[in-house]
């Protein structure tokens, strides 16, 4: 897909200031094409948005996090996610591949340096990229710090889940055969990646629904419908990419992002953190901030993990704007 006809025009010259400046499928090799779009003004502050998951993809609303009069922001769907092709492909899909893709995108747009914005898994990728290429980063805004560790997954699904949602925890375990309940995370990853739809279908639905409930401070659902796990409804795509990455420790060494946090010194950062985030709790953000001089944490009270919990989206937008002012100075 070629860039659209509006490429290069400033946001104020278009009827919709959040419409794409450019939109295309970019070949990154290994049989992957990633969907890349830009928004704002061509002479604006360079920035890149990193979606979560892994595997979820960017949404149109993510463009609105960036003031189109100030930024030239790039958004892209990571390998196998969103509008990238082939959808769901896990071959040649690792953290180092995604970092290399970001460098290809940066060079394509002619940015010497750019601001990195990411939440949850997007925060993982943001930190990994910045530690690999610190000289390419002007600043970092994170939401819901995830360091890509097995300990964090256990904290969410094996600690917070049974303590705060005991009924949901029973459902989460009950979706597995009895012999798999002793090590449920390994069982879920194995079953989600199984080629048999009768095995991976119920597991992917149970994992996705449980994660969705944990991500919201006030969820409309607090239990799984075990009878619906074998339904014919469309399967969520994110659990498959998550199982691939989590089963492989997100393709990092244990403790890598904290141990290399000193590489971020000199890069200003703002971490937006929901007080009641069950997936990425405040302790993780505080551990990162303690190791990353130049960063600050902004707690959003009464909010959990989701970007759309009350106050979180506004806090992210303000962090992006504040960091832009620091960069301009």
N, C-alpha and C positions, 0 to 999 in steps of 0.2 A: 504494500500500500504506500503510495507516494505521499509526501507531506501535503497538507491541504493548502488551498489557495491563500489562506490568511497568514501563512508563515511570514515572520519578520515584522508584522505590524504591532504597534503598541496596543496594550489592552484597552486604552481609552478610545481607540479608533473603531472598536467593534461594538455591536449592539449588546452582546453578552461578554462582559469583561473576563468571565471565567471559561470562555470557549477555548478550545485548543489552538495554540499557535501552530503546532505541528503534531502529526499523529502518523505512526508507521510501524510496520513490523521490521525489526532489525535483526539480521542474521548474525549470530554470535559464534557460529561453528558448532560442531558436535551434533548437528541435526536440529539445533534449537533456533527458533526465531522468537524474539521477545517484543512485546508491544510497548512502545515508548511514545509518550506525548509530552508536550510542554505547554505552559500556560503563563500568562503575565505579559511582560514586555521584553523584547529582545535585548535591551540594554539594562535590564534590571539586575538585582543581586542574584547571582547563581545559587540555586538550591536544588536538592533532590529529596524526594519523598520515598520512604521504604515501607511497604505494606507488611502486615503481620502474617501469621500462620505458623510456619511457612506454608504457602500454598493458597492464600486467600485472594490476592489480587487487589488492584487499586479500584476505588469507586469515584464517581463524578464529584461527590462532595469533598473528597480529599483535595481537589484543586482549590476549594474555597478556604483552605487553611492559610493560603498565601495571598497577601495583598497584591492584586494584579498591577497596581501602580508602582510597586517597589521591587517586585521579584521577577526573575525568569526561572520558574520552577519546572523541574523535570520529574515526571512520574512514570514508573515502568512496572509492568507485571513480571515478576521473577520467573525463571525457567519453569515451565510446566504449569504456571498459575494464570488465572484470569484469562486474558485474551491472547496470551503467548501460546506458541505452538511448537510441538504437539502438546495438547493439554494433558496434564497429569504425568508427563514423561519424567521418570526418575533417573534414567541413565544419564551419565555425565551431568549430574545435578548435585553439587556439593557447595559448601560455603566458599571454598577458593574459586569455584566457577562463578558464583554470584559476585564476588569481589572483582574478578577480572571483567565481568560484564559491566560493572559500574565504571571501571576505568575506560572501557570502550565507549560508553555513553558520554562520559566527561570529555573525552578527546573529540568525539563527534560534534559536540556542541561548542567546542573551543574554549571551555572553561579551564583556567589555570587552577582555580580553587573553588570550592563550593560549600554551602551549608548543608549539613546532613540532618534530616528529620525522620525519626522512626519510632514506632511503638511496639512493645511486646517483642515478637520475633524481629520486627523492623529495628528495634533497639539493639538486638544481638548483632544483626548485620551491620548496623551503623558503627558500633564499637569495633567490630572485627575489621571493617574497612578502614576506620580512622587509625587503628593501631598498625595496620599494614602500610597506609599512605598518609601519615600525619601531616606531611607538607602540602597535601591537597585539600585540607579541610580548614574552613574559616571558623566554624562553630558547629555545635551539636545540640539539637533539641531531642530529648527522649521522653516517651510516655510509657510508664509501666516497664521498668527495667527487667529484662530477662537475659541471664548470662549463659543460657544454653546448657545448663548442667542437669544431670540426673537427680541431684539433690533437690533442685527446685521443683521438678516434676513430682517427686515423691512427696514433697511438702504440700503441693496442691491436691494431688489425687489420693494420697495415703494418709495425710494428716489433717489438713483443713477440711477436706470433704467429709470424713466420718465425724469430725467434731462439730461441724456447723450444719451439715446436711446429712444426718445419719440415715434417713430414709432413702435419699438419693444414693448414698454410698452402698446401701444394700442392693439397690437396683443395679448400680454399676458393677458390683461383683456378681450379682445374680444373672447378668447377661453372659457370663462366662461359664463353661463347664466346671463342675466342682473341682476337678483335678488342676485347673488353671488358676484358682483363686488365691493360692499362696503367693504367687508372684504376678499380680494382675497387670502391671505395666508391660512386662515382657510378653505376657499372653496377648494383650491387646495389640501390641505392635506386630507380633507374629501373625495373628489372625487377620488384622487389617491388610497385611501384605500377602496373604494367602491368595492364590489364583482362583480359588473356588468361590463363586458369588454367595453360595450358601454359608460360607465361613466369613468372608470379609464384609458382606452386606450388614448383618446385624451388629458386628463389632464396630464398623465405621459409624453407623447410626448412633449406637450407644455412646461411643467416645465423643462424637460431635455434639450430641445433645447435652451430655454432662459438662463438657467444656463451656458450652454456651450458657448454661445455668450458672456456672461458677464465675463467668465473666461479668455478670450483671449484679449490681448491688441489690436491686429489687427485681426479681425475675417473675414473670407471669406463670412459670412452671417450676416446681420443686421436686418432681419425680419423673422417672422414665416410664413410658408406656411399653412395657416389655412385650406385649402382644403385637405392637406395631413395628418392632425391630425387623421382622421378616416381611414387611410390606413391600409393595412394588413402587413406592414413592422414590423419587430420584435420590441417588446417593450423594451425600456431601463430598466435595473434592478435597477439602483441607485435611481430613484425618489421614489420607493416604500419604500426602507429602510430609505431614508431621511424623507419622510412623517411620518413614524413610529416614528423616533427619534425626529424630530422637533415638532411634535404634542404633544410629551411628554416632551418638554423642555430639550431634551437630557438626561433625567433622572437625572437632577441636580437641586439644589436649585438656585434661582435667584442670579446671581453674584458670584456663588460659586468659580470659578477658580481665580477670582481677589481677593476675600476676603481671600482665603487660600494661596495666593502667597508667604506669608512669610515662608511657609513650604519648599519652594525651596531654601531658603538661604543656601549658601555653595555649591550649585550645579552649576557648570559653564554652561552657555547657550549662544548660538548664534541664533539670529532670522534673517532669510533671508526674506526680504520684498520687493515686487514689488511696485514701486512708484505709479503706476496707477491701483492697484488691486481694482476692484469694489466690489468684494465679501468679501474680508478681507482687508480693507483699512489700511494704515499705522497708523492711530490713535489707532487702537486696539493693534498693536504691541507696540506702545509707552506707552499705559496704562499698559500693562503687564510689560514692562521693568522697568517702574517707581516703580512697586510694587515688583519686583524681583531683588534684589541686586545680582550682579555677572553675569548678562546677558548683551549682547550687540546686537544692531540692525545693520544689514548691508543692506542698501537700494540698490536695483538694479534699476537703472534709465532706463526709456523706456520699462519697463516690467509691466505686469499685474499679474494675479493670477496663470496662468498655470506654471507648472514645466518646460514646453518647450517654454515659452516665452524667447526671447533673453537674455542670461546672467544668467537666474535663475538657471538652472541645474548646470552650472559651479560654481556658488556661493554656492550652497548647497554642492557640492563635496568639495570645499575648506573649508567650515565651518566644515564638518565632519572631514577632515584631520587635520585642526587646532585644533579642540577640542580633537582629539586623541593625539596630541602632548602635550596638557595641561594635559590630563589624565595620560600619561606616565610619565610626570615630577612629 
